[in-house]
Amino acid sequence: MAEVHSGNARKRAIVIGAGIGGLTAGALLARRGYSVSIFDQAIVPGGCASTFRRRGFTFDVGATQVAGLEPGGIHHRIFSELQIDLPEATPCDPACAVFLPGETEPVSIWRDPEKWRLERQRQFPGSEPFWQLMGTLFDASWRFQSRDPVLPPRHIWDIIQLAKAFRPDTLITLPFTFLTVGNLLKLYGLDRDRRLKTFLDLQLKLYSQVNTDETALLYAATALGVSQEPQGLYHLQGSMQVLSDRLVESLERDGGTLRMRHTVEAIATENGKAVAVTIRDQKNGKTWRETADVIIGNLTVQNVVKLLGEKDNISPNIGDRIYRHRIENLPPASGAFVVYLGVDESAIPPGCPPHLQFLYDYDGPIAENNSLFVSVSKPGDGRAPDGKATITASSFTDTEKWWNCEDYEQLKEQYTKDAIARLGSYFHLTPETIVHREAATPRTFARYTARDRGVVGGVGQRISTFGPFGFANRTPVDGLWLVGDCTHPGEGTAGVSYSAWTVVRQLEACQ
């Protein structure tokens, strides 16, 4: 196995994973003069926000919405620094149409704040005091987040940035730090409002991986409020791949390199510092060791531990042991089952929103095809040929079910049929209108993204794992940094981009 050393006086950075977080970190560091190499085992960059093409259709793999494109939003700030154009996009309005069991009229989450206020008052009578407090917490949290705090702090510089973000206009959030959404519903006497609680469960499962009783209130306030102006969610023209392509262009313009179909198999440490990675070229099987001053993992925390190897490969200090113990004891994360359909446009009902969410049975789980989050292409958005459309429907699923099943293909086919049958209650799906269909499971995501067990969405945003109590960008191993949905502020393209922005600022401050 050969070993490659940097012969350049510039600082050398290796990024593991070409998801949006990794690409953003790599592009920003290259812009600042680092010698950057990004390695990813997949065929195309983007991770869970990448795409694939079949029979003229373009399917978004996982992520289908983007936040942070508005002036002052995280993508706007990053793309301005990189001096590249933001991708063309249209606001999602409604951000989502949520169909509760047995109902034919959805709860529409409108972009206009006043329109959304009237909608929720009509849909959930008596709940407005709850929503008003959530709005107040959102405003304070957004002001706090806009000042670029570092959470959780692990260095004196981090603490200083966190202190700067606190102002009198954010102090209202402090009494609510240890509350969940479920706690607030009880305080307002709304915990027995089945429709409201179910609606919140559905939305929070998308954004926080857990339900109202477990989601940290302050995280939920941001997740539930970001759909309204002046923020908002956006639908990219072309596909989600546009976001990755722009970042790759910036990276390569500034001298960085992206190597797809290259697997990082190990992170080497010396005296508690990450110094190199072992890389395997999937095309020819060759492996080599490459050194770096900085190693950034766009990884799950579980993947970080695996790449570091056994415990004797990490310095035996208390911080390292606590880190590993904490990861080992995390609650199981969810996987995703996704059905991708290329259809004739006659399958799409008139006036169909671009994003929908269905729950079919109040007594069933918000998972396993009882709940589906659906994204539908729009005419002319680049995802389907003329007269056609794409439908992407996903549900949360237990990852172990897919790794331990006796007949994987049979289980996959049964889930696909069940999902299409469920979708048939809204869409006109027949053998004549379905042009193409395929499905992805946790095993698919593990194969293409290398995420441990094929999990999606990072760690659940519980009290014990959100914001100030979550996983830091600084790992216990000197020189090894973490970006992505396991770090603050959580999942989504805006969240992982912010984590990359934070790491680059921390590296600059520590030079």
Secondary structure by P-SEA (a helix, b strand, c coil): cbbbbcccccbbbbbccccaaaaaaaaaaaaaccbbbbbbcccccccccccccccccccccccccccccccccaaaaaaaaacccccccccccccbbbbcccccccccccccaaaaaaaaaaacccaaaaaaaaaaaaaaaaaaaaaccccccccaaaaaaaaaacccccccccccccccaaaaaaaaccccaaaaaaaaaaaaaaccccccccccaaaaaaaaccccccbbbbbbccccaaaaaaaaaaaaaabbbbbccccccbbbbccccccbbbbbccccbbbbbbbccbbbbcccaaaaaaaacccccccccaaaaaaaaaaaaccbbbbbbbbbbbccccccccccccbbbbbcccccccccccbbbbbbbcccccccccccbbbbbbbbbcaaaaaccccaaaaaaaaaaaaaaaaccccccccccccccccccaaaaaaacccccccccccccccccccccccccccccccbbbbcccccccccaaaaaaaaaaaaaaaaaac
